[in-house]
Amino acid sequence: MHFESSGAFTGEISPVMLTALGVAAVVLGHSERRAHFGESDEALAKKIPAALAAGLEPILCIGESEAEREGGETEAVLKRQLTADLAEVADGQLASEPIWAIGTGKTATPEQAEEACGFIRALVAGRGAGAAERVRILYGGSVKPANAAEFLGRDKIDGALVGGANLDPADFLAICRAAA
């Protein structure tokens, strides 16, 4: 989604277009958008308020690379992204999406995922009274039928942002059942 409601932005879709189609939510900041299309924190700081103003529920994806995780930078990266991306908003919906666990065959442990989601909730709590209670923190990063229950059973993980597993109806149904 582009942050402008109209204009000459070939190849982009506006929040107005999405709402006219009946879309309720929009994924912003996905690792693939950041890596392949140069989506920056500065752009996200414009897109998230635009989505909210249009009545869309933004699903903000933040996460660290494998090198950043191995370098002990996870919390610094999450804090930098969250602070910059939400500079103009009070709250929203967030997905912790470690880049190193998407399409690589590597998966965060449930403990690692819960630790990151807990850290994100603590950052959101610093944004004002009740902010941490209003936001849902999702984990996304190779969630599959075989591991969904482990992630979704964690206290600090509110749900899953499912990628490739949603392409197989049986797999997606198994993940939905794990959430119930």
C-alpha positions, -999 to 999 in steps of 0.1 A, spaced: 0 0 0 12 35 -9 8 62 17 -9 87 -6 -47 84 -12 -43 94 -49 -19 107 -74 5 95 -101 21 65 -84 22 38 -111 24 3 -96 11 13 -62 -23 9 -46 -37 35 -23 -55 30 10 -87 44 -6 -85 17 -33 -81 -10 -7 -111 1 14 -132 5 -18 -125 -32 -24 -136 -41 11 -101 -48 24 -99 -47 62 -62 -50 69 -29 -45 51 5 -60 57 32 -34 58 70 -37 62 72 -74 53 108 -85 50 104 -91 13 92 -55 7 120 -42 28 147 -63 10 134 -64 -26 116 -31 -29 136 -9 -5 107 -2 18 122 20 45 113 29 80 107 64 68 81 52 42 64 30 68 61 60 92 39 75 64 21 43 54 9 33 89 -10 65 96 -24 65 61 -37 30 66 -53 39 100 -68 71 85 -84 50 58 -99 26 84 -75 -2 75 -59 -23 102 -21 -22 96 -1 -53 103 34 -40 108 62 -66 103 95 -60 120 124 -84 125 161 -89 124 183 -107 99 203 -138 107 235 -117 110 218 -93 134 205 -121 155 239 -138 157 255 -104 165 231 -100 195 213 -71 179 178 -84 179 164 -60 205 182 -30 190 168 -38 155 133 -43 168 134 -11 189 148 9 159 121 -4 135 92 -1 159 102 34 170 107 47 135 77 29 119 52 40 146 65 75 151 32 90 140 8 65 156 -4 55 190 -8 18 184 -15 -9 158 -10 -45 151 25 -59 149 41 -91 137 75 -101 148 91 -116 117 127 -126 120 139 -123 84 163 -152 89 133 -176 95 114 -168 63 117 -192 35 151 -204 47 141 -236 64 153 -222 97 128 -216 124 130 -196 156 125 -216 187 92 -209 205 113 -194 233 131 -170 209 98 -160 194 82 -154 227 112 -134 239 110 -111 208 72 -107 212 76 -99 249 102 -73 241 80 -57 215 51 -56 240 73 -39 265 83 -13 239 46 -7 230 38 -4 267 61 26 268 39 44 242 12 51 267 -14 38 290 -32 7 277 -12 6 244 2 -28 251 -32 -42 258 -47 -29 226 -21 -43 203 -18 -79 191 17 -93 187 19 -120 161 48 -143 152 56 -149 116 86 -169 104 80 -204 89 49 -212 110 37 -246 98 13 -273 111 41 -291 128 52 -261 149 21 -238 151 8 -251 185 42 -245 200 42 -209 190 5 -202 196 7 -218 230 31 -191 243 17 -164 266 34 -135 249 25 -146 213 -11 -135 203 -12 -152 169 6 -161 138 13 -143 105 12 -173 82 31 -172 49 37 -201 25 17 -226 47 -15 -207 38 -11 -219 2 -21 -255 11 -56 -255 25 -49 -286 46 -18 -270 62 -36 -237 68 -66 -255 84 -42 -274 107 -26 -241 118 -61 -226 124 -70 -256 145 -38 -252 165 -49 -216 173 -83 -228 186 
